[in-house]
Amino acid sequence: MTASEFRETVKGQFPPEGLGVPLAALWWDAKGEWVQAHGLVDELETPEGMAVHAYLHRKEGAASNAEYWYGRAGKGYHRDTLEAEWDALVEGLLKAKTL
């Protein structure tokens, strides 16, 4: 699946099967369901999960909480804008899924 195809799936009612938790969280975030997205990654102790967790807290406006999660995950996906960061996360997670 490409990032463009992933974006198209957001038009559906539910995320596609087999996405993995970090991508599913980004899917729910794109639907405007921040609480649902956060619930998926809240206790996910993987670098990818922590990167999505950081993004979600940044989007929420909780800068110190976001910085904590960036510290744990690294800032590899951090971008100047939230939209660019979401895109980078999706692209990176999709690429990792196909390796």
Buried (B, 14 or more C-beta within 10 A) or exposed (E): BEBEEBBEBBEEEEBEEEBBBBBBBBBBBBBEEBEBBBEBBEEBEBBBBBBBBBBBBBBEEEEEBBBBBBEBBEEEBBBEEEEEBBBBBBBBBBEEBEE
